Amino acid sequence: MLSGGEIAELKAAVATNNPSGLVSALQKVSEAVKNESLKVAVVGETGSGKSSFVNATRGLKEHDAGAAETGVVGGMMVEPKGYPHPDHPNVTLWDLPGIGTMNCPSDTFLEQRHFRQCDMFIILSCGRVTKTDTRLVEEIRTLGKTFYFVCSKVDLDVASARRRNGREESALQTIREDCISHLGGETDVFLISSWDPDKFDFPRLQRTLAKEFRRHRACALQPALSKSSLPILHKIKVSLSEAEQIWGLRFIRSPTGQGVTILSPLPWCSGGGLV
């Protein structure tokens, strides 16, 4: 989040009607947002495919340099390990220890410090939804944080269904409906195979995550710049072109000249507003 000093500097520039000071403060805030870090936890029971998912997201095979350890070795993890996202420099994927091992018992996992320090969560599950999965969802909802529920290894389910009756789509629909019935209809479920990241819901998941990463950066501005403070940009005659360059704002003067509509990509101003 933005530091107290950055917020104070912005408020001071607004309070003193100092256009150059406001532009300078906005530029500093913009730079701070660019450097805003995001900790994304990849969580799930041992064997759910967490490390393989991290590798697939980063475009790596298990034996590549820098890849997360998978299989038996990965299942013995004691401490979480962070991996940089290849497309989002400020995002770190944290591969947390698999739940249900001696090193990470399911009854104490939710109390561990590294779990609560993460900003958002990707829950990996394979097969049927378990009690551990539902506990994770309930706890993350209690924390008020964003999560995505991912059913991994669906290629195995599809292969099994194909051998039985050849009905691949039916198998995928059954998995999706089972997840929703346990987690609630508002939960968006992604069916993936880390071994084949071009199939199933893997591409859609990556697009969704990229959108969420951008939204998180925009939300970092909220303590400093709310809709109520945007009119100050016009009131103190800050150059609209400068504001547009800094924030991507667009200003449309009303027909009567009594106000300005602000069209902004910022989440709390979506759709614009008359000021």
Rosetta blueprint (number, residue, H / E / L):
1 M L
2 L L
3 S L
4 G H
5 G H
6 E H
7 I H
8 A H
9 E H
10 L H
11 K H
12 A H
13 A H
14 V H
15 A H
16 T L
17 N L
18 N L
19 P H
20 S H
21 G H
22 L H
23 V H
24 S H
25 A H
26 L H
27 Q H
28 K H
29 V H
30 S H
31 E H
32 A H
33 V H
34 K H
35 N L
36 E L
37 S L
38 L E
39 K E
40 V E
41 A E
42 V E
43 V E
44 G E
45 E E
46 T L
47 G L
48 S L
49 G L
50 K H
51 S H
52 S H
53 F H
54 V H
55 N H
56 A H
57 T H
58 R L
59 G L
60 L L
61 K L
62 E L
63 H L
64 D L
65 A L
66 G L
67 A L
68 A L
69 E L
70 T L
71 G H
72 V H
73 V H
74 G H
75 G H
76 M L
77 M L
78 V L
79 E L
80 P L
81 K E
82 G E
83 Y E
84 P E
85 H L
86 P L
87 D L
88 H L
89 P L
90 N L
91 V E
92 T E
93 L E
94 W E
95 D E
96 L L
97 P L
98 G L
99 I E
100 G L
101 T L
102 M L
103 N L
104 C L
105 P L
106 S L
107 D L
108 T L
109 F H
110 L H
111 E H
112 Q L
113 R H
114 H H
115 F H
116 R H
117 Q H
118 C L
119 D L
120 M E
121 F E
122 I E
123 I E
124 L E
125 S E
126 C L
127 G L
128 R L
129 V L
130 T L
131 K H
132 T H
133 D H
134 T H
135 R H
136 L H
137 V H
138 E H
139 E H
140 I H
141 R H
142 T H
143 L H
144 G L
145 K L
146 T E
147 F E
148 Y E
149 F E
150 V E
151 C E
152 S L
153 K L
154 V H
155 D H
156 L H
157 D H
158 V H
159 A H
160 S H
161 A H
162 R H
163 R H
164 R H
165 N L
166 G L
167 R L
168 E H
169 E H
170 S H
171 A H
172 L H
173 Q H
174 T H
175 I H
176 R H
177 E H
178 D H
179 C H
180 I H
181 S H
182 H H
183 L H
184 G L
185 G L
186 E L
187 T L
188 D L
189 V E
190 F E
191 L E
192 I L
193 S L
194 S L
195 W L
196 D L
197 P L
198 D L
199 K L
200 F L
201 D L
202 F H
203 P H
204 R H
205 L H
206 Q H
207 R H
208 T H
209 L H
210 A H
211 K H
212 E H
213 F H
214 R H
215 R H
216 H H
217 R H
218 A H
219 C H
220 A L
221 L L
222 Q L
223 P L
224 A L
225 L L
226 S L
227 K H
228 S H
229 S H
230 L L
231 P H
232 I H
233 L H
234 H H
235 K H
236 I L
237 K L
238 V L
239 S L
240 L H
241 S H
242 E H
243 A H
244 E H
245 Q H
246 I H
247 W H
248 G L
249 L L
250 R E
251 F E
252 I E
253 R E
254 S L
255 P L
256 T L
257 G L
258 Q L
259 G L
260 V E
261 T E
262 I E
263 L E
264 S L
265 P L
266 L L
267 P H
268 W H
269 C H
270 S L
271 G L
272 G L
273 G E
274 L E
275 V L
